[in-house]
Structure formats: structure tokens, C-alpha cells
């Protein structure tokens, strides 16, 4: 273990992807394509599945509006991450350490580690559920098996960062194809689907709907992704001039916007599938992923529907784990300036998630896993303001950003997003306390 002095983010892959100085638009966008997709997998992980399935089964298409609003927030916040990483050469964790007191930085680190553990927990449990559905492997064993993917990450990162990006994009494609098939099988009412994207007051008036909505928010706008994106954008080797920085911000933002649009489709597809299959057929209490798997083929009248659902779940869990462990490395190095060997850092991240998963499964039974997934997403949402507010502060600071500082209109929108997030979290806490 060493204590480096202002090492760059992910030094083993920093500035390793070449960017053409000249050339057509498509050559440049291809050079910058990748980081956005690594970020996007966190927006379609098994935690999303749990909240989207529960929301669709119980409330039909109503919570599609929450998915849309959350995704628009994500696009804005990830664009700010790109700007921070490109202009300052620091990721969000490093920027917090540079500008906050050691005490505040330490608290932010602890909160972020809790968020990463909650995220990793969702991915482990989701992958284990998929293994159980496909191969009848007990959940406790499945949780341990999924932890072994740490070796895949290490192998690919040693090969080069582009290999990780290629794997992630391939798996996203598999998930997307699976859900296109599922939507064809489900035949939803597309008019009602479009109406579901319009915000409705009953989402905040109904405590149960609000709880799931906050879970969707936590599963969609993920705090560790803000740290991750501000770091991995720096894998691109642009020239250090204002003109090239503007170009890097433009193409990096375009990359993440396209990738997050795909995440919007997949999240929407999960909820639409749940609503069309369960809500309108009398199975409104379906919340467990296992129950959804058992019912899909009989209700849709399509034999492979359940298997396709489980394959997409397994792909989603394995894809998301690639980025959660990478985010853990970025956060520890950025906040503490402590570098652990990559295999040790990822093993520690895994252990923090494995323990609560195994305890829950052993003592509360396998039927408790979906509640655990939803709770993990609420934890993410409660931690979100502690990452969002510093991000907006830094990108709105002219001394730090210079000519790249957020314009006034962007500051207003960004702080409105932060206020909405904090307000919804406060509302959720009040609702939970009132039940005590």
C-alpha cells in the first residue's frame, strides 16, 4: 500500500485512448465512445429491476414519469462530470479532497462507500437470482459465484481500457435485444404508455408510490457514477488546449447522452413489461423477481419469455459489477490518496456487499431479496445529495473552471435538480418516520 502525491485518476489507464487531432465527426465520436456506456450500466442494474417491477405491477404506467425525470437528471449531472474531469484533470473525489476540510472529505468518503456497497449488493443479489432461475443454483451459492467476476475485470483492465468498454457495450446490446423481444411478447397499450410519461400528483401523495419512486430515483441517478464518470473521461488523450477541452466536453457529453438514452429505454421496458403483464391481469402484488420469472411465460403465452427475462437479468448484474468496483477504486484513491492493489480493492468491495446479502438470505429467507434490492436503491438515493451538491459547486466555481464555468441558466437548473432530490428524500424520511 502506497500514498501517492496527486496521482491522476486510474493512473494505470490515464490518457491511454488516443483521440485524433483532425478528422471527421464520426472518427472523433468513436474515439470518445465508451465512458458513457460504462456509466449507463449503473442505470440499468438489478436494483432498477426491483423498483421498476414493483412500480409497474402496483401502479401500472404511472411511474414512467419518474423514470423519465430521473434520466433527464442523470444526463445533466453526467454532463457536469465530464466538464469537471476535462477542465480540472481531477475526478469528483479528488476535487472534494482538494477543496473541503479533511473531516468533511472523510465523511463524504464514508457515505460514498456505503452507496457503493448498496449498489454492489443489488448487483450481487440480482446476478445470484438470475443464476438460480436459469440453473437452479441456491442464492447463497450464487452470491459467492458472482463475486468471482473480479478476475474478469483485472484481466480486461490489464489488456487495455477499450476491452472493458467493448465488453460493456456488447452486454448492453444483449440486454436491449432481450427487452425488445419481451415488449413484442407483452403487446402493451402504447397510448397509455405515453400518458405514463406525464407527471402525476398521486406519485407524491401516495406514500407507497413515493417510496418506490425514490427507489427509482436512487437506482437511476447513482452517486458512485458521478465519481466514476469524472475519472474515466480522463482515459481520453486530448490536447491540453481550450479548443480541445471544448471538443472533449462536447463529445464526452454526446457519448453519455446517447448511452443514457439506451438506459432510459431499458428501464422503461422493465416497468412497461411489468405493468402490461401483471398490473392489468390481476397480479398487482408481484414484487419478487422470482415471481415475475414464473408468471411471464404463462401470462404472455410465450414459452421463452421467462428465460429471456432471466438472461437479461444475469447480463445486467454482471455488467454493472464492472463499474461499481472501478468506482470503489476511484473513490478510495481520490478521497484518501491510498492505493491498494486492484485485486485487493475489488475483493474488499465484494466482501462488504456479500456479508449483508448472505445474512439476509440465510436468516430472512430467499423471499426477502427483492425488498433488500429496493432498500439498497433508497440508500443510494439518500446519499445522492452528498455527491450532487459538491459536483454543482465545483462546476459553478469560476476560479476552478475559468471560461468553462456553468452559465447562470445551467446553475439554476442544476440547483433545482439538487433541491428536488433533497426535497424528495426529506419527504421520504418523514413518511417513514410517521409509520413508526
CORGI-V977143 format. One record per residue. N is the residue number from 1. RES is the residue in one small letter. PSI is psi as a letter, one per 40 degrees, with the letter a starting at -180 (none if undefined). Layout:
N&RES&PSI  N&RES&PSI
This chain:
1&x&h  2&x&i  3&x&g  4&x&i  5&x&h  6&x&f  7&x&i  8&x&i  9&x&h  10&x&g  11&x&d  12&x&e  13&x&e  14&x&h  15&x&f  16&x&e  17&x&h  18&x&i  19&x&h  20&x&h  21&x&d  22&x&i  23&x&i  24&x&i  25&x&d  26&x&d  27&x&d  28&x&d  29&x&d  30&x&d  31&x&d  32&x&e  33&x&h  34&x&c  35&x&d  36&x&d  37&x&d  38&x&d  39&x&d  40&x&d  41&x&d  42&x&e  43&x&e  44&x&f  45&x&i  46&x&d  47&x&d  48&x&d  49&x&d  50&x&d  51&x&d  52&x&d  53&x&d  54&x&d  55&x&d  56&x&d  57&x&d  58&x&d  59&x&e  60&x&b  61&x&e  62&x&d  63&x&e  64&x&d  65&x&d  66&x&d  67&x&d  68&x&d  69&x&d  70&x&d  71&x&d  72&x&d  73&x&d  74&x&d  75&x&d  76&x&d  77&x&d  78&x&d  79&x&d  80&x&d  81&x&d  82&x&d  83&x&d  84&x&d  85&x&d  86&x&d  87&x&d  88&x&e  89&x&e  90&x&i  91&x&i  92&x&d  93&x&d  94&x&d  95&x&d  96&x&d  97&x&d  98&x&d  99&x&e  100&x&i  101&x&i  102&x&d  103&x&d  104&x&d  105&x&d  106&x&d  107&x&d  108&x&d  109&x&d  110&x&d  111&x&d  112&x&d  113&x&d  114&x&d  115&x&d  116&x&d  117&x&d  118&x&d  119&x&d  120&x&d  121&x&d  122&x&d  123&x&d  124&x&d  125&x&d  126&x&d  127&x&d  128&x&d  129&x&d  130&x&d  131&x&d  132&x&d  133&x&d  134&x&d  135&x&e  136&x&f  137&x&h  138&x&i  139&x&d  140&x&d  141&x&d  142&x&d  143&x&d  144&x&d  145&x&d  146&x&d  147&x&e  148&x&e  149&x&e  150&x&d  151&x&d  152&x&d  153&x&d  154&x&d  155&x&d  156&x&d  157&x&d  158&x&d  159&x&d  160&x&i  161&x&d  162&x&d  163&x&d  164&x&d  165&x&d  166&x&d  167&x&d  168&x&d  169&x&d  170&x&d  171&x&d  172&x&d  173&x&d  174&x&d  175&x&d  176&x&d  177&x&d  178&x&d  179&x&d  180&x&d  181&x&d  182&x&d  183&x&d  184&x&d  185&x&d  186&x&d  187&x&g  188&x&i  189&x&h  190&x&d  191&x&d  192&x&d  193&x&d  194&x&d  195&x&d  196&x&d  197&x&e  198&x&h  199&x&i  200&x&i  201&x&d  202&x&e  203&x&d  204&x&e  205&x&d  206&x&h  207&x&d  208&x&d  209&x&d  210&x&d  211&x&d  212&x&d  213&x&d  214&x&d  215&x&d  216&x&d  217&x&d  218&x&d  219&x&d  220&x&d  221&x&h  222&x&h  223&x&d  224&x&d  225&x&d  226&x&d  227&x&d  228&x&d  229&x&d  230&x&e  231&x&d  232&x&e  233&x&d  234&x&e  235&x&e  236&x&h  237&x&g  238&x&i  239&x&i  240&x&g  241&x&i  242&x&d  243&x&d  244&x&d  245&x&d  246&x&d  247&x&d  248&x&d  249&x&d  250&x&d  251&x&d  252&x&d  253&x&d  254&x&d  255&x&d  256&x&d  257&x&d  258&x&d  259&x&d  260&x&d  261&x&d  262&x&d  263&x&d  264&x&d  265&x&d  266&x&d  267&x&d  268&x&d  269&x&d  270&x&d  271&x&d  272&x&d  273&x&d  274&x&d  275&x&d  276&x&d  277&x&d  278&x&d  279&x&d  280&x&e  281&x&e  282&x&e  283&x&f  284&x&e  285&x&e  286&x&h  287&x&d  288&x&h  289&x&d  290&x&d  291&x&d  292&x&d  293&x&d  294&x&d  295&x&d  296&x&d  297&x&d  298&x&d  299&x&d  300&x&e  301&x&f  302&x&h  303&x&d  304&x&e  305&x&d  306&x&d  307&x&d  308&x&d  309&x&d  310&x&d  311&x&d  312&x&d  313&x&d  314&x&d  315&x&d  316&x&d  317&x&d  318&x&d  319&x&d  320&x&d  321&x&d  322&x&d  323&x&d  324&x&d  325&x&d  326&x&d  327&x&d  328&x&d  329&x&d  330&x&d  331&x&d  332&x&d  333&x&d  334&x&d  335&x&d  336&x&e  337&x&f  338&x&h  339&x&h  340&x&i  341&x&h  342&x&d  343&x&d  344&x&d  345&x&d  346&x&d  347&x&d  348&x&d  349&x&d  350&x&d  351&x&d  352&x&d  353&x&d  354&x&d  355&x&d  356&x&d  357&x&d  358&x&d  359&x&d  360&x&d  361&x&d  362&x&d  363&x&d  364&x&e  365&x&i  366&x&d  367&x&e  368&x&e  369&x&d  370&x&d  371&x&d  372&x&d  373&x&d  374&x&d  375&x&d  376&x&d  377&x&d  378&x&d  379&x&d  380&x&d  381&x&d  382&x&d  383&x&e  384&x&d  385&x&d  386&x&e  387&x&d  388&x&d  389&x&d  390&x&d  391&x&d  392&x&d  393&x&d  394&x&d  395&x&e  396&x&e  397&x&h  398&x&d  399&x&d  400&x&d  401&x&e  402&x&b  403&x&e  404&x&e  405&x&i  406&x&h  407&x&i  408&x&d  409&x&d  410&x&d  411&x&d  412&x&d  413&x&d  414&x&d  415&x&d  416&x&d  417&x&d  418&x&d  419&x&d  420&x&d  421&x&d  422&x&d  423&x&d  424&x&d  425&x&d  426&x&d  427&x&d  428&x&d  429&x&d  430&x&d  431&x&d  432&x&d  433&x&d  434&x&e  435&x&e  436&x&none
